[in-house]
């Protein structure tokens, strides 16, 4: 066993996902604590292009595994196990995503290692300590792993994405896939209706909650979003009422967002909503209740009626 950390990057339809670079950040932190190197593996797809993108500050080695084009459970399982056997890392990290949760448990089982899913914090001090959130993010639990080696999946949006040019060695990893163990194939993709925007890509979000009162009042917040050049999002009650589509929902049952600015208008800050937006760089809240939970995480707060504040903001922005 080495003191190294191995991260398995994720890509979909030809594009690396943001969580891959967040994994680099947490992987580098762990490697610094173990005293080892950080290895990043990219499996399938355009591995050379992905390796170039993943060669960021903090990465010691990028391993390219050129097998297939799209994610496949059986291929990723074989690749991760083979990489683990060759590198003998102390910890193997994967995203807590649909794909990561597909293969990571199988990898842990094949390697006879404990699996720590959905970690929001990881540290090493003579062993792995992980923080997980339970009961809809109402409770944090600390898990101490007694085994020397472990597999963990990491929640997206909890660490900043690694950036800056790196000096990693890029090495091709030869894997002879056992085709008899590959029991599924990707034969195509069917596009689903995802709505007009992806709020996860927005730099600035204006998010509206039940404090808006009536559906017709949404127009006011829409005007504010337009004046700010922002994207409109919402808390679950707004979506449940049918006032905005599901693709606009922020929160545990919606989307996790990490914009530069998140302006919460009439949102109390229930834990399920906070779980989806607490990673924003700057959080601004407008609410009449000075004890609203949203103010516990807000960088700036305005205790006032949104129907007084929002029109004033619009007038100021439109006057510029």
C-alpha positions as CSV (number, residue, x, y, z in Angstrom):
1,X,0.0,0.0,0.0
2,X,1.2,3.5,-0.8
3,X,0.1,6.8,0.7
4,X,-1.3,8.0,-2.6
5,X,-4.8,9.0,-3.5
6,X,-6.6,8.0,-6.7
7,X,-9.4,10.0,-8.1
8,X,-11.6,8.8,-10.9
9,X,-12.8,11.6,-13.1
10,X,-16.2,11.8,-14.7
11,X,-17.3,12.9,-18.1
12,X,-20.6,12.7,-20.0
13,X,-21.3,13.0,-23.7
14,X,-17.7,14.2,-24.3
15,X,-17.4,16.8,-21.6
16,X,-15.7,16.6,-18.2
17,X,-18.1,17.4,-15.4
18,X,-17.3,20.0,-12.8
19,X,-17.1,17.4,-10.0
20,X,-14.0,16.0,-11.6
21,X,-12.1,19.2,-10.7
22,X,-13.7,19.3,-7.3
23,X,-12.4,15.8,-6.7
24,X,-8.9,17.0,-7.6
25,X,-9.2,19.6,-4.8
26,X,-10.3,17.1,-2.1
27,X,-7.9,14.5,-3.4
28,X,-5.0,16.9,-3.2
29,X,-6.0,17.8,0.4
30,X,-6.0,14.1,1.4
31,X,-2.7,13.4,-0.4
32,X,-1.1,16.3,1.5
33,X,-2.3,14.8,4.7
34,X,-1.2,11.2,3.8
35,X,2.1,12.4,2.4
36,X,1.4,10.7,-1.0
37,X,0.9,11.7,-4.6
38,X,-2.4,12.5,-6.3
39,X,-3.3,10.3,-9.2
40,X,-6.2,11.1,-11.5
41,X,-7.7,8.5,-13.9
42,X,-9.9,9.2,-16.9
43,X,-11.6,6.2,-18.3
44,X,-13.1,6.0,-21.8
45,X,-13.9,8.8,-24.2
46,X,-11.4,11.2,-25.6
47,X,-8.9,10.4,-22.8
48,X,-6.1,12.5,-24.3
49,X,-8.2,15.7,-24.4
50,X,-9.6,15.0,-21.0
51,X,-6.1,14.4,-19.6
52,X,-5.0,17.8,-20.9
53,X,-7.9,19.5,-19.2
54,X,-7.3,17.5,-15.9
55,X,-3.6,18.5,-15.8
56,X,-4.2,21.2,-13.3
57,X,-2.3,22.4,-10.2
58,X,-2.1,19.7,-7.6
59,X,-2.2,16.6,-9.8
60,X,0.9,14.5,-9.9
61,X,-0.1,11.9,-12.5
62,X,-3.0,11.6,-15.0
63,X,-3.7,8.0,-16.1
64,X,-5.6,7.6,-19.4
65,X,-7.6,4.4,-19.9
66,X,-8.6,4.3,-23.5
67,X,-11.5,1.7,-23.4
68,X,-14.8,2.6,-25.1
69,X,-16.5,5.9,-25.5
70,X,-19.2,6.2,-22.9
71,X,-19.6,5.2,-19.3
72,X,-20.1,1.5,-18.7
73,X,-20.5,0.0,-15.3
74,X,-18.5,-3.2,-16.1
75,X,-15.7,-1.4,-17.8
76,X,-15.3,1.2,-15.1
77,X,-15.3,-1.6,-12.5
78,X,-12.5,-3.4,-14.2
79,X,-10.6,-0.2,-14.8
80,X,-10.8,1.0,-11.2
81,X,-9.8,-2.4,-9.8
82,X,-6.9,-2.6,-12.2
83,X,-5.7,0.9,-11.4
84,X,-6.0,0.2,-7.7
85,X,-4.0,-3.0,-8.0
86,X,-1.3,-1.2,-10.0
87,X,-1.0,1.9,-7.8
88,X,-2.1,0.6,-4.4
89,X,-3.5,3.9,-3.3
90,X,-4.6,4.4,0.3
91,X,-7.9,6.0,-0.8
92,X,-9.9,5.8,-4.0
93,X,-12.4,8.7,-4.7
94,X,-15.3,8.9,-7.1
95,X,-18.1,11.4,-7.5
96,X,-21.4,10.9,-5.6
97,X,-23.2,11.1,-9.0
98,X,-25.4,8.7,-10.9
99,X,-22.4,7.1,-12.5
100,X,-20.2,7.2,-9.4
101,X,-22.9,5.5,-7.3
102,X,-23.3,3.0,-10.0
103,X,-19.7,1.6,-9.9
104,X,-18.1,2.7,-6.6
105,X,-20.0,0.2,-4.4
106,X,-19.0,-2.6,-6.8
107,X,-15.4,-1.4,-6.7
108,X,-15.4,-1.4,-2.9
109,X,-16.9,-4.9,-2.9
110,X,-14.4,-6.2,-5.4
111,X,-11.5,-4.8,-3.4
112,X,-13.0,-5.8,0.0
113,X,-12.8,-2.2,1.2
114,X,-15.3,-0.1,3.2
115,X,-17.3,2.4,1.2
116,X,-18.0,5.9,2.5
117,X,-20.8,7.4,0.3
118,X,-21.8,11.1,-0.1
119,X,-19.0,12.7,1.9
120,X,-19.1,16.4,2.4
121,X,-15.7,16.6,4.2
122,X,-12.8,14.2,4.3
123,X,-9.6,14.2,6.3
124,X,-6.7,11.9,7.2
125,X,-5.0,11.6,10.5
126,X,-3.9,8.0,11.1
127,X,-7.1,7.0,9.3
128,X,-9.9,8.4,7.2
129,X,-12.5,10.7,8.8
130,X,-15.6,11.6,6.8
131,X,-18.4,14.0,7.4
132,X,-21.8,13.0,6.0
133,X,-25.2,14.7,6.2
134,X,-28.3,12.8,7.3
135,X,-32.0,13.4,7.6
136,X,-32.3,15.9,4.8
137,X,-29.0,17.7,5.8
138,X,-30.5,18.4,9.3
139,X,-27.8,16.4,11.0
140,X,-24.1,16.0,10.4
141,X,-22.4,12.7,11.3
142,X,-18.7,12.0,11.6
143,X,-17.5,8.6,10.4
144,X,-14.2,7.2,11.4
145,X,-12.9,4.5,9.1
146,X,-10.9,1.9,10.9
147,X,-9.5,0.2,7.8
148,X,-6.3,1.5,6.4
149,X,-7.7,1.8,2.9
150,X,-11.2,2.9,1.7
151,X,-13.4,3.9,-1.2
152,X,-15.4,7.2,-0.9
153,X,-17.8,9.1,-3.1
154,X,-17.7,12.9,-2.8
155,X,-20.8,15.2,-3.1
156,X,-20.5,17.7,-5.8
157,X,-20.5,21.4,-4.9
158,X,-18.7,21.0,-1.5
159,X,-15.2,21.8,-2.7
160,X,-14.0,24.5,-5.1
161,X,-12.9,23.3,-8.5
162,X,-9.1,22.9,-8.9
163,X,-7.7,25.2,-11.5
164,X,-4.4,26.6,-12.8
165,X,-1.9,24.9,-15.1
166,X,-0.3,21.8,-13.7
167,X,2.8,19.8,-14.3
168,X,1.4,16.3,-14.1
169,X,2.9,13.3,-15.9
170,X,0.4,11.8,-18.4
171,X,0.6,8.1,-18.6
172,X,-1.4,5.6,-20.7
173,X,-2.7,2.8,-18.6
174,X,-3.1,-0.4,-20.6
175,X,-6.3,-2.3,-19.7
176,X,-7.4,-5.5,-21.4
177,X,-11.1,-5.6,-20.8
178,X,-12.6,-9.0,-20.1
179,X,-15.5,-8.8,-22.5
180,X,-17.2,-11.8,-21.0
181,X,-17.9,-9.6,-17.9
182,X,-19.3,-6.6,-19.9
183,X,-23.0,-7.3,-19.8
184,X,-24.4,-4.0,-21.2
185,X,-23.7,-1.6,-24.0
186,X,-24.6,2.0,-24.7
187,X,-26.6,2.0,-28.0
188,X,-27.7,5.6,-28.0
189,X,-29.2,8.5,-26.2
190,X,-32.7,9.9,-25.9
191,X,-32.9,13.6,-25.0
192,X,-35.4,14.4,-22.3
193,X,-37.2,17.7,-21.8
194,X,-35.0,19.6,-19.3
195,X,-36.5,23.0,-19.8
196,X,-35.2,26.2,-21.2
197,X,-32.2,26.8,-18.9
198,X,-29.8,24.9,-16.7
199,X,-29.6,26.8,-13.5
200,X,-26.5,24.9,-12.5
201,X,-24.5,26.7,-15.2
202,X,-25.6,30.2,-14.1
203,X,-23.1,32.7,-12.6
204,X,-25.8,34.8,-11.0
205,X,-29.1,33.4,-9.6
206,X,-32.2,35.3,-8.3
207,X,-34.2,32.7,-6.4
208,X,-37.7,33.2,-5.2
209,X,-39.6,31.6,-2.4
210,X,-43.0,31.4,-0.8
211,X,-42.6,35.0,0.4
212,X,-43.6,36.1,-3.0
213,X,-47.2,35.3,-2.0
214,X,-49.0,35.0,-5.3
215,X,-48.1,33.8,-8.8
216,X,-48.7,37.1,-10.4
217,X,-46.0,38.6,-8.2
218,X,-43.4,36.5,-9.9
219,X,-43.2,39.1,-12.7
220,X,-41.6,41.5,-10.2
221,X,-38.7,39.1,-9.4
222,X,-38.4,38.2,-13.1
223,X,-37.8,41.9,-13.8
224,X,-35.1,42.0,-11.2
225,X,-33.4,39.0,-12.7
226,X,-33.5,40.6,-16.1
227,X,-32.1,43.9,-14.7
228,X,-29.2,42.0,-13.1
229,X,-28.5,39.8,-16.1
230,X,-29.3,36.8,-13.8
231,X,-31.2,33.5,-14.1
232,X,-34.4,33.0,-12.2
233,X,-34.6,30.0,-9.9
234,X,-36.9,29.0,-7.0
235,X,-37.4,27.1,-3.8
236,X,-39.6,23.9,-3.8
237,X,-42.9,25.5,-2.8
238,X,-42.9,27.7,-5.9
239,X,-42.3,24.6,-8.1
240,X,-44.8,22.5,-6.2
241,X,-47.4,25.2,-6.8
242,X,-46.7,25.0,-10.5
243,X,-45.6,28.6,-10.8
244,X,-42.1,27.6,-12.2
245,X,-41.0,24.4,-13.9
246,X,-39.0,21.7,-12.0
247,X,-35.7,22.6,-13.8
248,X,-35.7,25.9,-11.9
249,X,-35.8,24.3,-8.4
250,X,-32.8,24.7,-6.1
251,X,-32.4,22.3,-3.2
252,X,-32.0,18.7,-2.2
253,X,-34.8,17.5,-4.4
254,X,-33.9,20.0,-7.1
255,X,-30.4,21.1,-8.3
256,X,-27.2,21.9,-6.5
257,X,-25.9,25.3,-7.7
258,X,-22.7,27.1,-7.1
259,X,-23.1,30.6,-8.7
260,X,-20.9,33.6,-8.0
261,X,-24.0,35.4,-6.5
262,X,-27.2,33.9,-5.1
263,X,-29.9,36.4,-4.3
264,X,-32.6,34.7,-2.2
265,X,-35.9,36.7,-2.3
266,X,-38.5,35.6,0.2
267,X,-36.8,32.3,1.0
268,X,-36.8,31.3,4.7
269,X,-33.9,28.9,4.2
270,X,-35.1,25.4,5.0
271,X,-32.2,22.9,5.3
272,X,-33.4,21.1,2.1
273,X,-33.0,24.4,0.1
274,X,-29.8,25.4,1.8
275,X,-28.2,22.0,0.8
276,X,-28.6,23.1,-2.8
277,X,-27.1,26.6,-2.7
278,X,-24.7,26.9,0.3
279,X,-21.7,26.5,-2.1
280,X,-22.5,29.9,-3.7
281,X,-19.6,32.4,-3.5
282,X,-21.8,35.2,-2.2
283,X,-25.3,34.8,-0.7
284,X,-27.6,37.8,-0.4
285,X,-31.0,37.3,1.4
286,X,-34.1,39.5,1.5
287,X,-36.7,38.4,4.1
288,X,-39.0,40.1,6.6
289,X,-38.2,37.6,9.4
290,X,-34.9,38.5,11.1
291,X,-34.7,35.0,12.5
292,X,-35.1,33.3,9.1
293,X,-32.5,30.5,8.8
294,X,-31.3,31.9,5.5
295,X,-29.6,34.7,7.4
296,X,-27.3,32.1,9.1
297,X,-25.5,31.5,5.8
298,X,-26.0,34.8,4.0
299,X,-23.1,37.1,3.5
300,X,-25.5,40.0,3.2
301,X,-29.0,40.3,4.6
302,X,-31.8,42.7,4.2
303,X,-34.6,42.5,6.8
304,X,-37.4,44.2,4.9
305,X,-40.4,43.6,2.7
306,X,-39.3,42.3,-0.7
307,X,-42.1,44.4,-2.3
308,X,-40.2,47.5,-1.0
309,X,-36.7,46.3,-1.7
310,X,-37.1,44.6,-5.2
311,X,-38.7,47.7,-7.0
312,X,-35.9,49.9,-5.5
313,X,-33.2,47.5,-6.8
314,X,-34.8,47.4,-10.2
315,X,-35.0,51.2,-10.4
316,X,-31.4,51.5,-9.4
317,X,-30.2,48.9,-11.9
318,X,-32.3,50.3,-14.8
319,X,-31.0,53.8,-14.1
320,X,-27.4,52.7,-14.7
